[in-house]
Amino acid sequence: GGGPGGLGAPAPAGAAGALPGGGGGAHRAEPAAGRGGTMARLADLGHVGVAMYLTRGEAGFRGKGADAAAAIRSAEAGEACKILKVRAMFAGQIDGGTELNAGRYEAFAKMLMGEKPDLVFAQWPIDSHRDHRAGSLLTFDAWQRSRAAFALYYFEVNAGSQTTIFRPTHYVDITAVEERKRAACMAHRSQDPEGFYGIHTVMAQFRGREHGCKFAEAFVHHNQSQVVGLP
């Protein structure tokens, strides 16, 4: 599942990724697919990045039990993060069975704020997948608990079928790192990367047309959060 991704200043400052992504995401491939190019560009500038995964991908792996699926997909996430030059973290929820309650909000906020992020990318909350929505709300709750201590930006995945009514406020030109983003997505071999990356290629091309470049990623900035300079 997805979670937030976060990025901080160069070490030793911390960074967190967005869960449904550094940045966070609900599922394993989303940090790479939704803002992998931006995370790669920030890492190349010397920032410390963390991709925080809400789950380990226990469900939806034909022929594999939950534990085996989680082990395989956790390893794939680690490989993808290595390509992007960020660190993977796992928030301990179960794929397809994510929960929103007082205990989950508390645990997630503690983990995210433990990274001392300056910038967090969260999954857009208006999404067809329950895990994506859960990751988004957990991240927003952590931001509120922190009294808006970090900049909060939202990212999109599978636009039109999962993310909907997404109106970008910011863009990042990822043309120079698109091959790295592609490689990171392809590391998620158990999740049909050729299929989902085809969708994200069209998205990156369209956002690039809007931004005046070949490939771009798009974000919505929470207008009550800090503004940081995206690359």
Secondary structure, 3 states (H helix, E strand, C coil): CEEEEEEEEECCCCCCEEECCCEEEECCCHHHHHHHHHHHHHHHCCEEEEEEEEECCCCCCCCCCHHHHHHHHHHHHHHHHHHHCCEEEEEEECCCCCCCCHHHHHHHHHHHHCCCCCEEEEECCCECCHHHHHHHHHHHHHHHHCCCCCEEEEECCCCCCCECCCCCCEEEECHHHHHHHHHHHHCCHHHCHHHHHHHHHHHHHHHHHHHCCCCEEEEEECCCCCCCCCC
